Amino acid sequence: RSLSLYREASSAYSDCVNQLLEQNKTTVILCGASELTEIASLWLERAGVKVKFIFDQDATKSRYAHYDIAHSLSETDIKEAALLLTTMQKDRMLELIDATGVADMAHVIVPSILQQQ
């Protein structure tokens, strides 16, 4: 099961990286600290896309997968960065992002592995 999940997530985040590159986005904020964060970061690093930080209001750590965790988002943060979901708690994270009032929800990238939920 975990190998199958890894393959599916890997394919989904590879597609997300291609989407980011097509949009000329070179900086991303990962939304959620989870195993998906680690898979996404591998693809992002390989493509040269910079991870600004991980947004996760519920995180109890200050770092995850060698990235800083922020508990809030500001307009300055998202001005130059795309938002990429990296948590299985998709609906909750989308609500948290929307509640910040600073993100255009149409520009939040939801990988295919999370769209099936």
N, C-alpha and C positions, 0 to 999 in steps of 0.2 A: 504493500500500500504506500509506504513512504517513498519508494523509488518511483512509483507511478506518479505520485504527487510532485516529486522533484522534476520529473520529465515534463509534466504538464505546466508547472510553474515556470520552468526554464524556457519553454517554448513561448509562453505568454509574455514573459519579460523581455525576451529577444524581440518580439513584435513591438513591444512598448518602446524599446530603444530605437528601433527603426522609425517609429512614429515621431519620436523626439528629434531624431536627426533630420527627418523630412521637414520638420517645423523649425529647423535651425535652433533648437533649444539645446544649450550646452550645460545648463545648470538645472538641478532638480531637487525638490524637497520630498523625501520619502515620508509617507503618511502611515505611521504605525510601525512599532518595533516587534518583529516576529521572524519566524524562519523565512518568510517570504522576503523580508528585508535583505537577508543575506544572499538569497538567490538573485534578487534584483540588482544588488550592488555588484555582483560578479559581472553581469552583463553591462552595467553602466560603466564600470571601470575599464572593461575591455574596449568599449567604444569611445572612451575619453570624455564621457559625460560626468561633470562634477556633482557630487552630492553635497548640498549646502549643509543640511542637517536632517534629523528625523523629527517630525512633529508627532507627538504622542502625549496627550494630556494625562493619560492614566499611567504613564511609565513611572516606575519607582527608582530607576537608575538614571544617571546623568549621561551615560554613553551606552551604545549598543552597536555591535558589528563595526567597531572603531569609528563611529560617528557620534557627534554630540546630539543629545535629545533636547528639544525645545518643547515647552508645555503650552506655548501660544504661537500665533502667527500674526505678523503685521503686514501692512501694505508694502513696506520696504522689502520684507522677506520675499514676497511673491512677485514683486515687480519684474524681476529678471529670471525667475525660476518657475519651472513647471511643477505641478503637484502630481505625485504618483502613488497610488494606494498600494500599501505593502502589509496589509493586515486582513485576516479572515473576517474581522468584525466590520465588514464593508459599510453596512447601514449606519452603524454608530459613528464611524469615522466621517462619513459624508455629512452627517448631522453636525458633528464637531467643526468640520471645515466651514460649513454653511453658517454656523453660529458665530464664527469670527467676523463675518461681514466683509472680509477683505478679498475673498476669492470669487472669481467668476466660475461658478460650478460647471459650466460647459467646458472649461479647460482642465478639469481634473481628469487625469488619465486612470481609467479603471481597466486593469488587465483582464483578458478573457477568462482566466481562471476564477475571477471574482464576479464576473457578469452572470455566471451560471447559478449563483446563489439566489 
